Amino acid sequence: MLKRNLFLLVATLAFGVGQVACGGSSLDENLRVRNVEPVGSVGGQVLDASDDRPLAGASVRVVSGDFSGTATTDGSGLWSVSEVPASGSVIVIIEAPGMLPARTSATFTPAAGDYPMSNATLTIGPVGLLPASGTFSVWVFDENGKPAAGYNLALTTSLGWLLYESGNPLGRGELTVSATVEANGLARFTGLPDYWLMGSKINDYVIISVPPYDADGDGYLEYPGDELYWNLLELDNPQPTILLRSDAHYPSTLSILASNIADLEEWSSTSFVPDTIDPVGPIHVLFNTPVSQDSLAIEVWSEDGTTSFGSSFTLVGRSLTIQFPTALPTDTDITGAEYNLLISAVAETGDRLIYGSFNAAFFVLDSNNTEGVSVTVEKEDPSDPTNQWARLTFSEPVGFGSPGTALSGSNCVLYFGIDVGPNAGTGNDPGEWGYDGCPYVLYPDEPSPVHPAGAGLSGYTTTWHFVLPTTGGGANMPAGIPLYLAFDQVASTSRIMRRANGEPVPMKELTTP
């Protein structure tokens, strides 16, 4: 009986609710949910940074989206703005007569998921305003001692107001003011933080931006511009002098600061490291000062200096980019080659012109070559049986960056599969590689370039030569005898034969020609 009554009660309630819903009564309105943007209040305290006392009468403006509210600090330096949208960040701007303004931003901390609850609060500061009574002056003259009248400078401070949030005041913001040089040469910066009143309480570090200066209006800059970094409380002279002198700031020589062809940076040959580029480039060059595009000359020659190659370039101020319209190398029989580059340019430095000329070797390797470097051997004069000179020809330049240096002695790499020399069987078979008394010498055949002028040797070349030894019986070396180039047996790591990309050349096994 009890179960039956409970069932009737539940059914009656369900029917009643259904009737109310169908009838559109006030219960429908009570179930609606409105999407209301939460609001809150923003407040804080403002101090006079010169004595850390509350600052009354300061104006505060709070901006959040389309909302803007204002307040004025009371006798305790306190302020508050209510009904601020609490769904994002707010910007607070604080101003007071005789003080530098403060501008900061903050965000309401979420209180329920990602949505701030209504009546959220956000506290700013305390914020300390700095007295704007600071002044600083500099004398500005050109290199002839004439006042640079009408010349504009800009000074940027390292702070604009103080934040006391963590106890000790911390500098925040910055301030930039300008000054124009007067007829007597003095430029006065006003409206600065009063460093002399604040003392060590604030950072006195400033940056003065000195723009380029053309004293006589002839289009040549006597002064290239600069940035001066000073601590105002540590200056020997409270009114320092700025001389707009070309020799103090312009470079006296043209040089290359950086390039993917490192030899252009005038490294010594002892530290020369090969540089490889793609067959069409680019080559990047950064000069120490802007150069004239009309003065720029670029030459690219083959290793021996007998063939030149065309190029195009893009120059933006100090930055030069060189490209090749035709891929290098164009000879399909080789997998890599060496080239010599000459760059000449003129830079305008004030009233002077400086000239620079730079030579460097660079290398192009076939990116599709998966076989590595290959080598062939032949007699230099096959028609003369008394001529025992033989030439090794590699598919790309190889070496160790020491021009003219041969491999011999403990760095010997030539071994033969036959008894040779007067002491037959000494230091010639694979079991004796690395023998210090190895008598054979491998000489480089790197050609001295004809062009460009001043190009030198790189220590990498495709051709090397040696003398074929006689057999143990004193006869000429027959053809078809195993010839081992044991590059990995050298005693000195500085004599390891390498490709231009730095990879060591592995042992090669040939037969005598």
C-alpha positions as CSV (number, residue, x, y, z in Angstrom):
1,M,0.0,0.0,0.0
2,L,2.9,2.4,0.8
3,K,4.6,1.7,-2.5
4,R,1.4,2.5,-4.4
5,N,0.9,5.8,-2.6
6,L,4.5,6.9,-3.4
7,F,4.0,6.1,-7.0
8,L,0.9,8.2,-7.3
9,L,2.6,11.1,-5.6
10,V,5.6,11.1,-8.0
11,A,3.3,10.8,-11.0
12,T,1.2,13.7,-9.8
13,L,4.2,15.9,-9.3
14,A,5.6,15.0,-12.8
15,F,2.2,15.8,-14.4
16,G,2.1,19.1,-12.6
17,V,5.5,20.2,-13.7
18,G,4.6,19.3,-17.3
19,Q,1.5,21.4,-17.1
20,V,3.4,24.4,-15.8
21,A,6.1,24.1,-18.5
22,C,3.5,23.8,-21.2
23,G,1.6,26.7,-19.9
24,G,4.6,29.1,-19.9
25,S,4.1,30.2,-16.3
26,S,6.7,32.1,-14.2
27,L,8.6,28.8,-13.5
28,D,10.0,29.0,-17.0
29,E,11.5,32.4,-16.3
30,N,13.1,31.2,-13.1
31,L,15.0,28.6,-14.9
32,R,16.7,30.9,-17.3
33,V,20.5,31.7,-16.9
34,R,21.8,35.1,-17.7
35,N,25.4,35.6,-18.9
36,V,26.6,38.5,-16.7
37,E,30.1,40.0,-17.0
38,P,31.7,40.0,-13.6
39,V,33.0,43.3,-12.2
40,G,35.3,44.2,-9.4
41,S,37.2,47.0,-7.8
42,V,40.8,48.2,-8.4
43,G,42.7,50.2,-5.8
44,G,46.0,50.9,-4.3
45,Q,48.3,53.5,-2.7
46,V,50.5,56.2,-4.1
47,L,53.6,57.5,-2.4
48,D,56.0,60.4,-2.9
49,A,59.2,58.5,-3.7
50,S,61.4,61.4,-2.4
51,D,60.3,60.7,1.2
52,D,58.1,57.5,0.9
53,R,55.1,59.4,2.4
54,P,51.6,59.1,1.1
55,L,50.8,61.4,-1.8
56,A,47.4,63.0,-1.6
57,G,45.6,64.6,-4.6
58,A,47.2,62.3,-7.3
59,S,44.9,61.5,-10.2
60,V,44.3,57.9,-11.1
61,R,42.6,56.6,-14.3
62,V,41.7,52.9,-14.7
63,V,41.1,51.6,-18.3
64,S,39.6,48.1,-19.1
65,G,38.3,47.7,-22.6
66,D,35.6,50.3,-23.1
67,F,35.5,51.1,-19.4
68,S,37.3,54.2,-18.0
69,G,37.1,55.2,-14.3
70,T,38.9,57.8,-12.3
71,A,39.8,58.4,-8.7
72,T,41.9,60.8,-6.5
73,T,44.2,59.7,-3.7
74,D,43.1,60.7,-0.2
75,G,45.3,61.9,2.7
76,S,46.7,58.3,3.1
77,G,47.5,58.1,-0.6
78,L,44.7,55.5,-1.1
79,W,42.4,55.3,-4.1
80,S,39.8,52.9,-5.4
81,V,37.7,52.5,-8.6
82,S,34.7,50.2,-8.6
83,E,32.5,48.5,-11.3
84,V,35.7,47.6,-13.3
85,P,35.2,44.7,-15.8
86,A,37.0,41.9,-14.1
87,S,37.4,39.6,-17.2
88,G,40.7,40.9,-18.5
89,S,43.7,43.1,-17.8
90,V,43.4,46.7,-16.7
91,I,45.7,49.7,-17.4
92,V,46.4,52.2,-14.5
93,I,47.7,55.7,-15.1
94,I,48.8,57.8,-12.1
95,E,49.6,61.5,-12.4
96,A,50.4,64.3,-10.0
97,P,51.6,67.9,-10.3
98,G,55.4,68.1,-10.3
99,M,55.8,64.3,-10.6
100,L,56.6,61.9,-13.4
101,P,53.6,59.8,-14.4
102,A,53.4,56.1,-13.7
103,R,51.7,53.6,-16.1
104,T,51.2,50.0,-15.3
105,S,48.9,47.1,-16.0
106,A,47.6,44.1,-14.1
107,T,45.1,41.3,-14.4
108,F,42.3,40.1,-12.1
109,T,43.2,36.7,-10.6
110,P,40.5,34.1,-11.6
111,A,38.5,33.1,-8.5
112,A,36.2,30.4,-10.0
113,G,37.6,28.4,-12.8
114,D,38.5,30.8,-15.6
115,Y,35.9,33.5,-14.6
116,P,36.5,36.1,-11.8
117,M,33.7,36.2,-9.3
118,S,31.7,39.3,-8.9
119,N,33.2,41.9,-6.5
120,A,36.7,40.7,-7.3
121,T,39.5,43.0,-6.1
122,L,42.8,44.0,-7.6
123,T,45.5,45.9,-5.7
124,I,48.1,48.1,-7.4
125,G,51.4,49.1,-5.8
126,P,52.1,50.9,-3.6
127,V,53.4,53.1,-6.4
128,G,56.0,55.8,-5.8
129,L,56.0,58.8,-8.1
130,L,59.4,60.5,-8.8
131,P,59.9,64.3,-8.6
132,A,60.2,65.6,-12.2
133,S,62.5,68.4,-11.1
134,G,65.7,66.8,-12.4
135,T,67.8,68.6,-15.1
136,F,70.9,67.6,-17.0
137,S,73.0,69.5,-19.6
138,V,75.7,68.6,-22.1
139,W,77.9,70.7,-24.4
140,V,77.8,69.7,-28.1
141,F,80.4,70.8,-30.6
142,D,81.5,69.7,-34.0
143,E,85.0,68.6,-34.8
144,N,86.0,72.2,-35.6
145,G,84.9,73.4,-32.2
146,K,81.8,75.1,-33.5
147,P,78.6,74.7,-31.4
148,A,76.2,72.3,-33.1
149,A,73.3,74.7,-32.8
150,G,69.9,73.2,-33.7
151,Y,71.1,69.6,-33.2
152,N,68.6,67.4,-31.4
153,L,69.5,64.7,-28.8
154,A,67.4,62.2,-26.9
155,L,67.9,60.9,-23.4
156,T,66.3,57.7,-22.1
157,T,66.2,56.9,-18.4
158,S,66.3,53.4,-16.9
159,L,63.1,54.0,-14.8
160,G,60.1,56.3,-14.6
161,W,58.5,55.3,-11.2
162,L,59.0,53.0,-8.3
163,L,57.1,49.9,-7.1
164,Y,57.1,49.1,-3.4
165,E,55.2,45.8,-3.7
166,S,58.1,43.7,-2.4
167,G,59.2,46.2,0.3
168,N,62.3,47.8,-1.2
169,P,61.5,50.2,-4.1
170,L,62.1,48.8,-7.5
171,G,62.5,50.9,-10.6
172,R,59.8,50.5,-13.3
173,G,59.1,52.0,-16.7
174,E,61.3,54.5,-18.5
175,L,61.2,58.0,-19.7
176,T,62.6,59.7,-22.9
177,V,63.1,63.4,-23.2
178,S,64.7,65.5,-26.0
179,A,66.9,68.5,-26.0
180,T,68.0,70.9,-28.7
181,V,71.5,72.4,-28.8
182,E,71.4,76.1,-28.2
183,A,73.5,78.7,-30.0
184,N,76.2,78.5,-27.4
185,G,76.4,74.7,-27.7
186,L,74.5,73.7,-24.6
187,A,71.6,71.2,-24.7
188,R,69.4,71.1,-21.6
189,F,67.3,68.0,-20.6
190,T,64.5,68.9,-18.3
191,G,61.6,66.9,-16.7
192,L,63.9,64.2,-15.5
193,P,63.8,62.2,-12.3
194,D,65.6,64.3,-9.7
195,Y,68.6,62.0,-9.4
196,W,70.4,64.5,-7.1
197,L,67.5,64.6,-4.7
198,M,66.9,60.8,-4.8
199,G,70.6,59.9,-4.6
200,S,71.4,56.1,-4.5
201,K,67.7,55.3,-4.0
202,I,67.2,55.1,-7.8
203,N,69.3,53.9,-10.8
204,D,71.0,56.9,-12.4
205,Y,71.9,55.1,-15.6
206,V,70.8,56.9,-18.8
207,I,71.3,56.5,-22.6
208,I,71.9,59.6,-24.8
209,S,71.1,59.0,-28.4
210,V,73.3,61.1,-30.6
211,P,72.0,61.1,-34.2
212,P,74.2,61.4,-37.4
213,Y,75.5,64.9,-38.1
214,D,76.2,66.6,-41.4
215,A,77.8,69.9,-40.3
216,D,78.1,71.5,-43.8
217,G,75.1,69.9,-45.5
218,D,77.2,68.4,-48.3
219,G,75.7,65.0,-47.9
220,Y,78.7,63.5,-46.1
221,L,78.2,62.8,-42.5
222,E,81.0,64.2,-40.3
223,Y,79.6,62.1,-37.4
224,P,77.8,58.7,-37.9
225,G,75.7,58.8,-34.7
226,D,76.2,57.0,-31.5
227,E,74.7,56.0,-28.1
228,L,76.4,57.2,-25.0
229,Y,75.8,55.3,-21.7
230,W,76.3,57.3,-18.5
231,N,75.7,57.2,-14.8
232,L,74.8,60.8,-14.0
233,L,75.9,60.7,-10.4
234,E,79.3,59.4,-11.3
235,L,80.3,62.0,-14.0
236,D,83.6,63.9,-13.4
237,N,82.0,66.9,-15.1
238,P,78.4,67.6,-14.4
239,Q,78.1,69.2,-17.9
240,P,80.1,66.8,-20.1
241,T,81.1,67.7,-23.7
242,I,80.1,65.7,-26.8
243,L,82.4,66.1,-29.8
244,L,80.9,65.2,-33.1
245,R,84.3,64.0,-34.5
246,S,84.5,61.6,-37.4
247,D,87.8,60.1,-36.4
248,A,86.5,59.1,-33.0
249,H,83.7,57.0,-34.3
250,Y,84.3,56.1,-38.0
251,P,86.5,53.2,-38.8
252,S,89.9,54.1,-40.4
253,T,90.0,50.8,-42.4
254,L,87.4,48.8,-44.2
255,S,87.2,45.2,-43.0
256,I,84.9,42.2,-43.1
257,L,83.4,41.3,-39.7
258,A,81.7,38.1,-40.6
259,S,81.1,35.8,-43.6
260,N,80.4,32.2,-44.4
261,I,83.7,32.3,-46.2
262,A,85.8,32.6,-43.1
263,D,89.0,33.4,-44.9
264,L,87.6,36.8,-45.9
265,E,87.9,37.7,-42.2
266,E,91.7,37.7,-42.8
267,W,92.4,34.7,-40.7
268,S,96.0,33.5,-40.9
269,S,96.8,30.5,-43.1
270,T,97.8,28.4,-40.0
271,S,94.2,28.6,-38.8
272,F,92.5,28.4,-42.2
273,V,89.5,26.2,-42.3
274,P,88.0,25.4,-45.7
275,D,84.5,26.8,-46.5
276,T,82.1,25.1,-48.8
277,I,79.0,26.6,-50.4
278,D,76.2,25.4,-52.6
279,P,76.9,25.5,-56.3
280,V,74.8,28.7,-56.7
281,G,75.7,30.3,-53.4
282,P,74.9,32.3,-51.5
283,I,78.0,34.0,-50.0
284,H,77.3,36.4,-47.2
285,V,79.6,39.2,-46.2
286,L,79.2,41.8,-43.4
287,F,81.4,44.9,-43.6
288,N,82.3,47.0,-40.6
289,T,80.7,50.0,-42.2
290,P,78.3,50.6,-45.1
291,V,79.9,50.5,-48.5
292,S,79.0,52.2,-51.8
293,Q,77.1,49.9,-54.2
294,D,78.6,51.7,-57.2
295,S,82.1,51.0,-55.9
296,L,81.6,47.3,-55.3
297,A,83.6,44.9,-57.6
298,I,83.3,41.1,-57.3
299,E,85.5,38.6,-59.2
300,V,85.3,34.8,-59.1
301,W,88.0,32.7,-60.7
302,S,88.9,29.0,-61.0
303,E,91.7,27.6,-58.7
304,D,94.4,28.3,-61.3
305,G,93.0,31.7,-62.1
306,T,92.4,31.1,-65.8
307,T,88.6,31.0,-65.9
308,S,86.2,33.6,-64.5
309,F,82.6,33.1,-63.4
310,G,79.7,35.6,-63.4
311,S,77.8,36.5,-60.2
312,S,75.1,38.8,-59.0
313,F,74.8,40.6,-55.6
314,T,72.5,42.4,-53.3
315,L,73.9,45.1,-51.0
316,V,71.9,46.5,-48.0
317,G,74.1,48.9,-46.1
318,R,76.9,46.7,-44.6
319,S,75.4,43.4,-45.7
320,L,76.4,41.8,-49.0
321,T,74.9,38.7,-50.5
322,I,76.5,37.0,-53.6
323,Q,74.7,34.5,-55.9
324,F,75.8,32.6,-59.0
325,P,73.4,32.4,-61.9
326,T,75.1,29.2,-63.2
327,A,75.9,26.4,-60.8
328,L,79.6,25.9,-59.8
329,P,81.4,23.8,-60.8
330,T,80.2,23.3,-64.4
331,D,82.6,20.4,-65.1
332,T,80.6,17.2,-64.7
333,D,83.7,15.1,-64.5
334,I,84.6,16.3,-61.0
335,T,82.6,16.3,-57.7
336,G,84.2,19.4,-56.3
337,A,86.4,22.3,-57.0
338,E,88.2,25.3,-55.5
339,Y,87.5,28.9,-56.5
340,N,89.1,32.2,-55.6
341,L,87.0,35.2,-54.7
342,L,88.0,38.9,-54.8
343,I,85.8,41.6,-53.3
344,S,86.7,45.3,-53.6
345,A,84.6,48.1,-52.1
346,V,84.8,51.8,-51.0
347,A,83.1,53.1,-47.9
348,E,82.2,56.8,-47.2
349,T,83.3,57.7,-43.7
350,G,82.5,61.3,-43.0
351,D,84.5,63.4,-45.4
352,R,86.9,60.5,-46.2
353,L,86.8,57.4,-48.4
354,I,88.3,54.2,-47.3
355,Y,89.1,51.3,-49.7
356,G,89.3,47.6,-49.0
357,S,90.2,44.6,-51.1
358,F,89.7,41.0,-49.9
359,N,90.8,37.6,-51.3
360,A,89.6,34.2,-50.2
361,A,89.4,30.6,-51.4
362,F,86.1,28.7,-51.2
363,F,85.0,25.3,-52.3
364,V,82.0,23.8,-54.1
365,L,81.2,20.1,-53.5
366,D,78.6,18.1,-55.4
367,S,75.8,17.6,-53.0
368,N,74.6,14.5,-55.0
369,N,77.9,12.7,-54.5
370,T,77.4,9.8,-52.3
371,E,80.6,8.0,-53.1
372,G,82.9,10.4,-51.4
373,V,86.2,11.5,-52.9
374,S,87.8,9.2,-55.6
375,V,91.3,9.2,-57.0
376,T,93.2,8.0,-60.1
377,V,96.9,7.5,-60.7
378,E,99.0,7.9,-63.9
379,K,102.5,8.5,-65.0
380,E,103.3,12.1,-65.8
381,D,105.0,11.1,-69.0
382,P,104.0,7.6,-70.1
383,S,106.1,7.9,-73.2
384,D,109.4,8.2,-71.3
385,P,110.2,5.0,-69.4
386,T,113.0,6.7,-67.4
387,N,110.5,9.3,-66.0
388,Q,109.2,7.7,-62.8
389,W,107.1,10.6,-61.6
390,A,103.4,9.7,-61.1
391,R,100.4,11.9,-60.5
392,L,97.4,11.4,-58.3
393,T,94.2,13.2,-59.4
394,F,91.4,13.4,-56.9
395,S,87.8,14.1,-57.8
396,E,87.9,17.2,-55.6
397,P,90.4,19.3,-53.7
398,V,92.0,17.5,-50.7
399,G,94.7,18.7,-48.3
400,F,95.3,19.9,-44.7
401,G,95.4,23.7,-45.1
402,S,99.2,24.0,-45.1
403,P,100.2,25.2,-48.6
404,G,103.3,23.6,-50.1
405,T,103.7,21.0,-47.3
406,A,104.4,17.4,-48.4
407,L,103.7,14.1,-46.6
408,S,106.8,12.1,-45.7
409,G,108.7,10.5,-42.8
410,S,106.3,9.7,-39.9
411,N,103.6,11.3,-42.0
412,C,104.3,9.0,-45.0
413,V,101.2,7.6,-46.7
414,L,102.7,5.7,-49.8
415,Y,103.1,2.0,-49.5
416,F,103.5,-0.7,-52.2
417,G,102.6,-4.4,-52.4
418,I,106.1,-5.4,-53.4
419,D,109.6,-5.3,-51.9
420,V,111.1,-2.0,-52.9
421,G,114.3,0.0,-52.3
422,P,117.8,-1.2,-51.4
423,N,116.5,-2.7,-48.1
424,A,113.8,-4.8,-49.6
425,G,110.8,-5.6,-47.4
426,T,111.3,-2.7,-44.9
427,G,108.2,-0.5,-44.3
428,N,106.3,-1.4,-47.5
429,D,103.6,-4.0,-46.7
430,P,100.4,-3.3,-44.8
431,G,101.8,-4.8,-41.6
432,E,104.5,-2.1,-41.5
433,W,102.4,1.0,-42.3
434,G,103.5,3.9,-40.1
435,Y,107.2,3.0,-40.2
436,D,109.1,6.2,-39.4
437,G,111.7,5.5,-42.0
438,C,109.3,5.4,-44.9
439,P,111.3,7.1,-47.7
440,Y,108.5,8.2,-50.0
441,V,107.2,11.7,-50.4
442,L,103.8,12.9,-51.6
443,Y,104.0,16.4,-53.0
444,P,101.1,18.8,-53.6
445,D,100.6,20.3,-57.1
446,E,98.5,23.2,-56.1
447,P,98.6,25.8,-58.9
448,S,99.5,29.4,-58.2
449,P,96.5,31.4,-59.3
450,V,96.9,33.8,-62.2
451,H,93.8,35.8,-61.1
452,P,92.6,37.5,-59.0
453,A,95.5,39.6,-57.9
454,G,96.7,38.7,-54.4
455,A,95.1,35.3,-54.3
456,G,97.3,32.7,-52.5
457,L,97.4,29.0,-52.0
458,S,94.9,27.3,-49.8
459,G,96.7,24.0,-49.1
460,Y,94.0,22.0,-50.9
461,T,94.3,20.7,-54.4
462,T,93.1,18.0,-56.7
463,T,96.6,16.9,-57.9
464,W,99.5,15.4,-55.9
465,H,102.6,13.7,-57.2
466,F,105.3,11.2,-56.1
467,V,108.2,9.2,-57.6
468,L,107.7,5.5,-58.2
469,P,110.4,3.6,-56.4
470,T,112.4,0.8,-57.9
471,T,111.9,-2.8,-56.9
472,G,114.3,-4.7,-54.6
473,G,116.3,-5.6,-57.7
474,G,116.7,-2.0,-58.8
475,A,114.3,-2.3,-61.7
476,N,111.5,0.2,-62.4
477,M,108.2,-0.4,-60.7
478,P,106.1,-2.6,-62.9
479,A,102.4,-1.6,-63.5
480,G,99.6,-3.3,-61.7
481,I,101.3,-3.5,-58.3
482,P,99.0,-2.6,-55.3
483,L,99.5,1.0,-54.2
484,Y,98.1,2.0,-50.8
485,L,97.4,5.6,-49.8
486,A,97.3,5.1,-46.0
487,F,96.0,8.6,-45.1
488,D,94.9,7.3,-41.6
489,Q,98.5,6.3,-40.7
490,V,100.0,9.8,-40.4
491,A,101.6,10.5,-37.0
492,S,100.5,14.2,-36.9
493,T,96.8,15.0,-36.7
494,S,97.6,18.3,-38.5
495,R,98.6,16.2,-41.5
496,I,95.3,14.2,-41.9
497,M,94.2,14.5,-45.5
498,R,90.7,16.0,-45.6
499,R,88.0,17.0,-48.0
500,A,87.1,20.7,-48.1
501,N,84.1,20.0,-45.9
502,G,86.4,18.7,-43.2
503,E,85.8,14.9,-43.7
504,P,89.0,12.8,-43.5
505,V,89.9,11.0,-46.7
506,P,89.9,7.2,-46.1
507,M,92.6,4.9,-47.2
508,K,92.7,4.4,-51.0
509,E,93.9,1.3,-52.8
510,L,95.1,1.7,-56.4
511,T,97.6,-0.1,-58.7
512,T,100.8,1.4,-60.0
513,P,100.5,2.9,-63.5
